[in-house]
Amino acid sequence: MVTAAPADTELVDETFDSSQSESYHLSIQTEADRVSYGVINTVLKKYIVLRSYPLQKLRNDDINAAAIRSVFDSDELLRLNYKSCCHLLVSPRYTFVPEHLFVPAEAGAYLRFNLGEAADEQALYHISRALRAYHVFSCPEGLMTLLRTHQPRASFFHHSKPFVESVASNVQTGIAVYFHSKWMDVLVVKNKKFLFYNSFQINAPADSVYYLASAASMFDLPLSTTKLLYAGNIKQMPPEAAILKNYAGQMSGCEPLGAVTYSHYITEPFRRSFVNLINSYGCES
């Protein structure tokens, strides 16, 4: 039996009331080495809970469904009934399909064509109005069964959706990067037009500079003068982001969308670290 490690981020506002959970929204984010969740009071539009659990990594870097089940079973707040719920799946196994070319029945074929075969996966998809394209992504069958059992009415989104929507609302021209434990997402916007989105494996901090410099030069956006936004799933600036300060002239953290407020415990570093989770509220479109 797998036992969940203690939460390493645990922020619960004094106003949280378990008897009022059916007026709250629950957002859950699952990834290979972590499961996190936030609770928002939908009446006040205020985030009042943020918790995050490290997970034991599997050898193949797959999502550890057994460890996630242990978190669901042991965390008392995750056993409550909520007004609504969304699951944010963090995975480099995704692709984009232009809206006018997308055929729902071919979602799995798009993944296999772009990324190769994968055993026991379910293909999911949703629209991005900002990109005018569908995000097509995968979820292991065992994890999908667990998530649907835990919250049967939940919506499912890829982590790229809130990232794209946040950049679309806040950036005229610039490059945005999101750091995961072993890889990074890079998004390029120029004159409010999305030009590039891709994910890259990071084996050393200098890799991030190489990938960003390549993306910037591809679209004639010098790093020294281009706005560079970063975010990540850790509490402090990762080495990959720190080394970029030597090259980037206008570097700042990605900020959550301004439609909600926060408990005084959920300070700016936490909001930046969990920006995709926070922005997943309201992703339905």
DAJOCOR-V75465 format. One record per residue. N is the residue number from 1. PHI is phi in radians with two decimals (NA if undefined). OMEGA is omega in whole degrees, 0 to 359 (* if undefined). D_CENTER is the distance of its C-alpha to the mean C-alpha in whole Angstrom. Layout:
BEGIN
N:PHI:OMEGA:D_CENTER
N:PHI:OMEGA:D_CENTER
END
This chain:
BEGIN
1:NA:180:28
2:-1.54:178:25
3:-1.91:182:24
4:-1.21:172:21
5:-1.26:178:21
6:-1.07:176:21
7:-1.09:176:18
8:-1.77:168:18
9:-2.31:183:17
10:-2.53:184:19
11:-2.14:182:19
12:-2.22:182:21
13:-1.22:180:23
14:-1.09:183:27
15:-1.46:179:26
16:-1.09:183:24
17:-2.33:184:27
18:-1.05:179:26
19:-1.27:180:29
20:-1.85:187:27
21:-1.07:181:24
22:-1.29:170:24
23:-1.89:180:24
24:-1.86:173:20
25:-1.87:179:17
26:-1.95:174:15
27:-2.01:181:11
28:-2.10:178:10
29:-2.12:180:7
30:-2.03:177:9
31:-2.59:188:9
32:-1.08:186:12
33:-2.11:186:13
34:-2.90:167:11
35:-2.22:184:11
36:-2.32:174:10
37:-2.63:176:11
38:-2.31:177:13
39:-2.14:179:16
40:-2.09:172:17
41:-1.31:187:21
42:-1.30:177:21
43:-1.35:181:24
44:-1.53:186:24
45:0.95:186:20
46:-2.32:174:19
47:-1.30:185:17
48:-2.11:177:19
49:-2.47:169:17
50:-2.50:178:14
51:-2.29:180:15
52:-2.55:182:13
53:-2.07:171:15
54:-1.25:179:15
55:-2.04:173:16
56:-1.15:182:19
57:-1.31:172:18
58:-1.47:185:20
59:-1.07:183:22
60:-1.64:178:20
61:1.16:173:17
62:-1.23:176:16
63:-1.20:185:14
64:-1.50:185:17
65:-1.11:180:18
66:-1.13:178:21
67:-1.21:178:19
68:-1.14:177:17
69:-1.04:179:20
70:-1.09:176:21
71:-1.09:180:19
72:-1.04:183:19
73:-1.31:188:23
74:-1.71:183:23
75:-1.54:185:21
76:-1.14:181:24
77:-1.27:179:21
78:-1.39:177:19
79:-1.67:180:23
80:-1.44:174:23
81:-1.62:182:23
82:-2.05:179:21
83:-1.06:180:21
84:-2.71:182:18
85:-2.66:169:15
86:-2.32:176:12
87:-1.87:177:10
88:-1.87:183:6
89:-1.72:181:7
90:-1.73:183:6
91:-2.78:175:9
92:-1.38:180:11
93:-1.60:182:13
94:-2.72:173:13
95:-2.68:177:15
96:-2.04:178:16
97:-2.24:178:19
98:-0.92:186:21
99:-0.94:186:22
100:-1.33:179:26
101:-1.83:189:25
102:-1.30:174:23
103:-2.15:185:25
104:-0.91:183:23
105:-1.17:183:25
106:-1.77:184:24
107:-0.97:179:21
108:-1.12:180:21
109:-1.16:177:24
110:-1.05:180:21
111:-1.11:183:19
112:-1.13:181:22
113:-1.14:184:24
114:-1.51:190:21
115:-2.20:180:20
116:1.52:182:23
117:-1.27:172:24
118:-2.50:184:22
119:-1.34:169:23
120:0.94:176:22
121:-2.16:175:19
122:-1.99:180:19
123:-1.51:179:18
124:-2.13:179:15
125:-2.77:172:15
126:-2.75:183:14
127:-1.52:168:16
128:-2.10:180:15
129:-1.15:181:17
130:-1.12:181:17
131:-1.59:189:17
132:0.96:183:19
133:-2.65:175:18
134:-1.69:168:16
135:-1.46:175:13
136:-1.99:186:15
137:-2.56:185:13
138:-2.09:174:14
139:-2.43:176:14
140:-0.98:184:17
141:-0.99:181:20
142:-1.10:178:20
143:-1.19:179:17
144:-1.06:178:17
145:-1.05:179:20
146:-1.09:183:19
147:-1.15:180:16
148:-1.22:176:19
149:-1.21:182:22
150:-1.22:181:20
151:-2.39:188:19
152:-1.04:184:21
153:-1.72:185:20
154:-1.24:170:16
155:-1.63:182:14
156:-2.13:180:12
157:-2.42:170:9
158:-1.42:184:7
159:-1.09:181:3
160:-1.20:184:6
161:-1.12:179:8
162:-1.14:177:7
163:-1.11:179:7
164:-1.10:183:10
165:-1.14:179:12
166:-1.16:180:11
167:-1.13:179:13
168:-1.04:183:15
169:-1.45:191:17
170:-2.09:190:17
171:-2.16:173:18
172:-1.48:177:22
173:-2.48:179:22
174:2.93:178:20
175:-2.16:178:17
176:-2.08:180:13
177:-2.32:176:12
178:-2.10:182:9
179:-1.62:170:10
180:-1.80:186:9
181:-1.18:182:12
182:-2.27:183:14
183:-2.69:183:13
184:-2.48:172:11
185:-1.74:177:10
186:-2.19:181:13
187:-2.23:181:14
188:-2.08:178:17
189:-2.19:178:19
190:-2.41:182:22
191:0.94:178:24
192:1.18:179:22
193:-1.93:179:21
194:-1.34:184:18
195:-1.90:191:20
196:-2.79:171:18
197:-2.63:178:14
198:-2.78:178:14
199:-2.08:184:13
200:-2.37:176:15
201:-1.30:179:16
202:-1.93:176:17
203:-1.83:178:21
204:-2.67:182:22
205:-0.94:181:21
206:-1.14:179:23
207:-1.03:182:21
208:-1.10:178:19
209:-1.13:181:22
210:-1.06:183:23
211:-1.16:179:20
212:-1.19:179:19
213:-1.10:179:23
214:-1.14:179:24
215:-1.13:181:21
216:-1.13:181:23
217:-1.21:179:26
218:-1.04:183:26
219:-2.04:175:25
220:0.97:178:28
221:-2.20:182:25
222:-1.03:180:27
223:-1.04:184:24
224:-1.18:183:27
225:-2.18:183:27
226:-1.60:176:24
227:-1.11:181:21
228:-2.15:179:18
229:-1.88:178:15
230:-2.32:174:13
231:-2.67:180:10
232:-2.99:185:9
233:-1.68:175:8
234:-2.22:190:12
235:-1.42:182:15
236:-2.29:183:17
237:-1.05:180:17
238:-1.25:178:17
239:-0.97:180:20
240:-1.06:179:18
241:-1.31:182:17
242:-1.08:182:21
243:-1.18:180:23
244:-1.18:180:21
245:-1.07:178:23
246:-1.29:186:27
247:-2.11:187:26
248:-1.61:181:24
249:-1.51:183:26
250:-2.29:185:23
251:-1.89:177:20
252:-2.66:181:18
253:-1.37:173:15
254:-1.14:179:13
255:-1.91:174:13
256:-1.11:175:12
257:-1.10:189:14
258:-1.51:186:17
259:-1.42:183:18
260:-2.26:173:18
261:-2.00:189:19
262:-2.43:168:19
263:-0.97:179:21
264:-1.12:176:23
265:-1.34:185:21
266:-1.54:186:17
267:-1.40:187:18
268:-0.99:178:17
269:-1.04:178:16
270:-1.21:180:14
271:-1.10:179:12
272:-1.24:181:12
273:-1.14:184:10
274:-2.01:187:8
275:-1.09:179:8
276:-1.18:177:4
277:-1.06:181:6
278:-1.11:182:9
279:-1.34:179:9
280:-1.21:176:8
281:-1.14:181:12
282:1.52:180:14
283:-1.16:182:12
284:-0.96:179:15
285:-2.53:*:17
END
